[in-house]
Amino acid sequence: MPSKMTISHLSHDIGLKKSFVSFVWADDPSKRLGLEVPYGTSLADVETAAEKAISDFVGELQAARIDLP
């Protein structure tokens, strides 16, 4: 069964002109994730922006090289 994530926060840093969305896993509240979304994202657009942020993050992780120190 796939995990369910809930969008728990949308915040805007006016000074840095950045916005962030936070997620929490429904089945394990200790698992959390925060990602940047376009500055000024509205509540009406947060789900779409969050899905794109996750997709971009997955692509970044898949392309990343993991090295041992």
Buried (B, 14 or more C-beta within 10 A) or exposed (E): EEEEBEBEEBEBEEEEEBBBBBBBBEEEEEEEBEBBBEEEBEEEEBEEBBEEBBEEEEEEEEEEEEEEE
